[in-house]
Amino acid sequence: MNYPEENKLRLIAFSLTTSKNQKAKRKLIKKGIGADGLSQVGKSELRSFGFLDDEIADIKDNHIKIAEDEVERARTSNIELVFKGDEFYPPLLDEVYDPPDYIYVTGDKALLKSEKISIVGSRRGSSYGWLSLNNIVPDLCEGGLTVVSGMAYGIDSMAHKIAIREKGKTIGVNAGGLLQLYPPGNIGLIEKIRETGCIISEFALDVIPRPFYFPIRNRIIAGISKSVLVVEAALKSGSLITARLGLEQNKDIFAIPGRIDSPISTGTNYLIQQGAKLIASPQDILEEYGIRLERKINEEKSKISKKEQKMLDLLDTNELKSIDYFAEHVDVSISEIISLLMGLILKNIVVEEAGGYKRIR
């Protein structure tokens, strides 16, 4: 459905003038009153729904002006409004329960049409989470998938950073308006996301992020992607809320298993117990998207140094090898062994697990 300009303004006006009184807004909607009919409702009836006098004044006298001001402020801030039915409205978002009539977008809106995967996890993401993402995200980017996350500290930031490093594409979903980007401590990363990808929100420009907005934001993270990958999450966490929302939206749910003694692995391990697909390699995800990467093996081997090749010769895909094992078989210091192994991990050839290292290809 394509909205003419006047209808778009009415949608914006309805959202802005009723957003501060959700209880009254729900009564309106229950009565079948939407953007087209709001201005026709009498003051006494609006009052009976629970709207306050200043809210009623905005609805009756200022609603179009308020919408026009919002559109102009967005324009001067390089922010676009994308409506349901528009070319760039995320196609999967239209399938969720109560999809937003429009979203705010800054950056490359063409990414909203791309094939996407959402990656979420703990704000206390560990080195294991970083290594797991380093093993998986580069191949997802090479396969053309856009990484979606919430720009928070921890796993969200890691996923965005790796996508940017790999020259891949990434979308950030804000928990407030796009003039209130969150968290402030991540503003450098957020600007890079805007420069190389895009940032979106369903909230009005000036909405300040609050705790109760995060589950609403998580609904969008899950909603715009085909699947949700959970990396390190506690049992009671926003990441599991996102996974639950994804399940309700018929998304594929993936999880990276974690240590049984780690509090931030209880959620991911629980998801796997409940039927989420266990992810041990990027291929586990790519096959769900029907993506097959053509590897240039000779080129890859040429990038491996002689010392790294000696380490690889000592590894296989079935048995973990400890640092002590390498120390017994190569004539270099422990610090250099660790450095060589880390280099191979970053090249996605070796993975670290509890107790040692093994090849993954």
Long-range contacts (C-beta under 8 A, 24 or more apart in sequence): 1-84, 1-85, 2-85, 2-86, 3-83, 3-84, 3-85, 7-35, 7-36, 8-81, 8-83, 8-102, 9-64, 9-67, 9-68, 9-71, 10-35, 10-36, 10-38, 10-39, 10-63, 10-64, 10-67, 11-35, 11-83, 11-101, 11-102, 12-67, 12-70, 12-71, 12-81, 12-102, 13-38, 13-63, 13-64, 13-66, 13-67, 14-38, 14-63, 15-101, 15-102, 15-204, 16-63, 16-66, 16-67, 16-70, 16-204, 17-55, 17-58, 17-59, 17-62, 17-63, 17-66, 18-51, 18-55, 18-59, 19-204, 19-207, 20-55, 21-50, 21-51, 21-52, 21-55, 23-50, 24-49, 24-50, 24-51, 24-55, 35-101, 38-63, 39-63, 70-204, 70-205, 73-179, 73-205, 74-104, 74-178, 74-205, 77-106, 77-178, 77-179, 77-205, 78-106, 79-104, 79-105, 79-106, 79-178, 79-205, 80-104, 80-105, 80-106, 80-109, 81-105, 82-109, 82-112, 87-113, 88-112, 88-113, 90-116, 90-223, 90-224, 92-116, 92-223, 92-224, 92-225, 92-226, 93-220, 93-223, 93-224, 95-223, 95-249, 96-219, 96-222, 96-223, 96-249, 97-248, 97-249, 99-223, 100-202, 100-220, 102-202, 103-200, 103-201, 103-202, 103-220, 104-177, 104-178, 104-200, 104-201, 104-202, 104-203, 104-205, 105-198, 105-199, 105-200, 106-178, 106-194, 106-198, 106-199, 106-200, 107-193, 107-194, 107-195, 107-196, 107-197, 107-198, 107-199, 108-169, 108-196, 108-197, 108-198, 109-198, 111-146, 111-169, 111-171, 111-197, 111-198, 112-171, 112-198, 112-200, 112-224, 114-144, 114-145, 114-146, 114-169, 115-144, 115-145, 115-146, 115-226, 115-289, 116-145, 116-146, 116-147, 116-148, 116-171, 116-224, 116-225, 116-226, 117-145, 117-146, 117-147, 117-148, 117-225, 117-226, 117-227, 117-228, 117-229, 117-285, 117-289, 118-148, 118-149, 118-221, 118-222, 118-224, 118-225, 118-227, 118-228, 118-229, 118-242, 118-246, 119-147, 119-148, 119-149, 119-155, 119-156, 119-159, 119-228, 119-229, 119-231, 120-149, 120-150, 120-155, 120-156, 120-218, 120-221, 120-228, 120-229, 120-230, 120-231, 120-233, 120-238, 120-239, 120-242, 120-243, 121-154, 121-155, 121-156, 121-159, 121-230, 121-231, 121-232, 121-233, 121-239, 121-264, 121-268, 122-154, 122-155, 122-232, 122-233, 122-234, 122-237, 122-239, 122-264, 123-152, 123-153, 123-154, 123-155, 123-156, 124-154, 124-232, 124-264, 125-154, 125-155, 125-158, 125-231, 125-232, 125-264, 126-232, 126-262, 126-264, 128-232, 128-258, 128-259, 128-262, 128-352, 129-154, 129-155, 129-158, 129-231, 129-232, 129-256, 129-264, 130-158, 131-345, 131-351, 131-352, 132-231, 132-232, 132-256, 133-158, 133-159, 133-162, 133-231, 134-162, 134-345, 134-346, 134-348, 135-281, 135-282, 135-345, 135-348, 135-351, 135-360, 136-229, 136-256, 136-279, 136-281, 136-282, 136-285, 137-162, 137-163, 137-166, 137-168, 137-282, 138-162, 138-166, 138-168, 138-282, 138-348, 139-282, 139-283, 139-286, 139-293, 139-348, 140-168, 140-282, 140-285, 140-286, 141-166, 141-167, 141-168, 141-169, 142-166, 142-168, 142-293, 143-282, 143-286, 143-289, 143-291, 143-293, 144-291, 145-289, 145-291, 146-170, 146-171, 146-197, 147-171, 148-172, 148-173, 148-221, 148-224, 148-225, 149-173, 149-221, 150-174, 150-175, 150-214, 150-217, 150-218, 150-221, 151-181, 151-182, 151-183, 151-186, 151-189, 151-190, 151-193, 151-199, 152-183, 152-186, 153-183, 153-185, 153-186, 154-232, 155-231, 155-232, 155-233, 155-239, 157-186, 157-189, 159-231, 160-189, 160-192, 160-193, 161-189, 163-197, 164-192, 164-193, 164-196, 164-197, 169-196, 169-197, 170-196, 170-197, 171-197, 171-198, 171-199, 171-200, 171-224, 172-197, 172-198, 172-199, 172-200, 173-199, 173-200, 173-201, 173-217, 173-220, 173-221, 173-224, 174-199, 174-200, 174-201, 174-203, 174-209, 174-217, 175-201, 175-203, 175-209, 175-210, 175-213, 175-214, 175-216, 175-217, 176-201, 176-203, 176-207, 176-208, 176-209, 176-210, 176-213, 177-201, 177-203, 177-204, 177-205, 177-206, 177-207, 177-208, 178-205, 179-205, 179-206, 180-205, 180-206, 180-207, 180-208, 180-209, 182-209, 200-224, 214-238, 215-241, 215-245, 218-242, 218-245, 219-245, 222-246, 222-249, 222-251, 223-249, 225-251, 226-251, 226-252, 226-289, 227-251, 227-252, 227-253, 227-254, 227-285, 227-288, 228-252, 228-253, 228-254, 229-254, 229-255, 229-256, 229-279, 229-285, 230-254, 230-255, 230-256, 230-267, 230-268, 230-271, 230-276, 231-255, 231-256, 231-268, 232-256, 232-258, 232-262, 232-264, 232-265, 232-268, 233-264, 233-265, 233-266, 233-267, 233-268, 233-271, 234-263, 234-264, 234-266, 234-267, 235-266, 235-267, 235-270, 236-267, 237-267, 239-267, 240-267, 240-270, 240-271, 243-271, 243-276, 252-277, 252-288, 253-277, 254-279, 254-284, 254-285, 254-288, 255-279, 256-280, 259-354, 281-360, 282-348, 300-347, 300-349, 303-347, 304-344, 304-347, 304-349, 307-332, 307-336, 307-340, 308-340, 308-343, 308-344, 311-337, 311-340, 311-341, 311-344, 311-350, 312-344, 312-349, 312-350, 312-359, 315-350, 315-357, 315-358, 315-359, 316-358, 316-359, 317-358, 317-359, 317-360, 317-361, 318-358, 319-358, 320-353, 320-355, 320-356, 320-357, 320-358, 321-356, 321-357, 321-358, 322-355, 322-356, 322-357, 323-356, 325-356
